[in-house]
Amino acid sequence: MENKSTFNKVRDALQLGIYKVINPLVHGMIKIGITPNVVTTMGFLGNLAAAVVFVYAALVTEGSIDYDLVWIAGVVLILSSLLDMFDGQVARIGNMQTTFGAMYDSVLDRYSELVTLGGICYMLMAGGYMAGSIITFAALVGSLMVSYVRARAEGLDIECKIGLMQRPERVVVTCLGAIVCGVYGCNAESPAFDPMLIMIVAMGIIAVFANITAFARIAHCRKQLENKK
């Protein structure tokens, strides 16, 4: 429990630091009339673009993967994920928070994960990495279940934000996996190992810890419900 508390404190401190950096841009967006829902939509379109790049990376060269496109997709993901922080700040600072906006943001977050991990899954499958595509599918299942358990818990009036593999962590692991995989694959003349293993390991980390987080949340909810009896 102490480790989780420390992790959450570090996570919150990093988030506050990022907010200080992006807040001037947020104020500028509010001044020109950009709404939180517009920012949310732009973030989803960025994730969709990254998924298309992942798919194209496996199609552009038959029988292999274009690693230049893999790291580019990772960069697009980072930029798109920053918008996920912008929309919340635009809503808070601009006093534009709405119930629909919160729901819209949550739904497009799920769509973003679906298309992104779906794109990676297809890239691995088309590139001949069948085991890697199955691992990515497990990562996708875990990612969705983490969010679903929290949503169901909040419907029962239970706060459920525990776990080490929440959406920000999943995004960071995916982006780093794609960028490191792509850069290594492009620059290693005689790689010591298959560069795509970096991407597969990243997906494996998400698959394991996202599903652990989902089950930990289920256990947390059960305990909270039993305490209410």
Residue pairs with C-beta under 8 A, 6 or more apart in sequence:
4 162
4 164
7 164
11 168
15 85
15 168
18 85
19 85
19 89
22 82
22 85
22 86
22 89
23 89
23 93
25 86
26 86
26 89
26 90
26 93
26 94
27 93
29 39
29 86
29 90
30 90
30 93
30 94
34 90
35 90
35 96
36 87
36 88
36 90
36 91
36 94
36 96
36 97
36 101
36 105
37 87
37 101
37 104
39 83
39 86
39 87
39 90
40 83
40 84
40 87
40 101
40 104
40 105
40 108
41 108
42 80
42 83
43 80
43 81
43 83
43 84
43 86
43 87
43 108
43 112
44 80
44 108
44 111
44 112
45 80
46 76
46 77
46 79
46 80
46 83
47 77
47 80
47 81
47 111
47 112
47 113
47 115
47 116
48 112
48 115
49 76
49 80
50 73
50 74
50 76
50 77
50 80
50 116
50 119
51 73
51 115
51 116
51 118
51 119
51 120
52 119
53 69
53 72
53 73
53 76
53 119
54 69
54 70
54 73
54 116
54 119
54 120
54 122
54 123
54 178
55 119
55 122
55 123
55 126
56 66
56 69
57 65
57 66
57 67
57 69
57 70
57 73
57 123
58 65
58 66
58 122
58 123
58 124
58 126
58 127
59 126
60 66
60 69
63 128
64 127
65 123
65 127
65 185
65 196
67 181
67 182
67 183
67 184
67 185
67 186
67 195
68 182
68 186
69 182
70 123
70 178
70 181
70 182
70 185
70 199
71 178
71 179
71 181
71 182
71 183
71 186
72 182
73 119
73 178
73 182
74 174
74 175
74 176
74 177
74 178
74 179
74 181
74 182
75 175
75 179
77 116
77 171
77 174
77 175
77 178
78 175
78 179
80 112
81 171
81 175
84 105
84 109
84 112
84 167
84 171
87 105
88 105
90 96
91 97
91 98
91 101
106 147
106 151
109 147
109 167
110 144
110 147
113 140
113 143
113 144
113 167
113 170
114 140
114 144
116 174
117 136
117 137
117 139
117 140
117 143
117 174
117 203
118 140
120 136
120 174
120 178
120 199
120 203
121 133
121 136
121 137
121 140
122 133
124 130
124 132
124 133
124 136
124 196
124 199
124 200
125 133
127 196
129 196
129 200
131 200
132 196
132 199
132 200
132 203
135 200
135 203
135 204
135 207
136 200
136 203
136 207
138 207
138 211
139 170
139 203
139 204
139 206
139 207
139 210
141 211
142 165
142 206
142 207
142 208
142 209
142 210
142 211
142 213
142 214
143 167
143 170
143 206
143 210
145 210
145 211
145 214
146 163
146 165
146 166
146 167
146 210
146 213
146 214
146 217
147 167
148 214
149 160
149 214
149 217
149 218
149 221
150 160
150 161
150 217
152 221
153 159
153 160
153 217
153 220
153 221
153 224
154 160
156 221
156 225
158 220
158 221
158 224
158 225
160 217
160 220
160 221
162 213
162 216
162 217
162 220
163 212
163 213
163 214
163 216
163 217
164 209
164 212
164 213
165 206
165 209
165 210
165 212
165 213
166 213
169 209
170 206
170 210
173 202
173 205
173 206
174 202
174 203
174 206
176 202
177 198
177 199
177 201
177 202
177 203
178 199
178 202
180 198
181 195
181 196
181 198
181 199
181 202
182 195
184 191
184 195
184 198
185 191
185 195
185 196
188 195
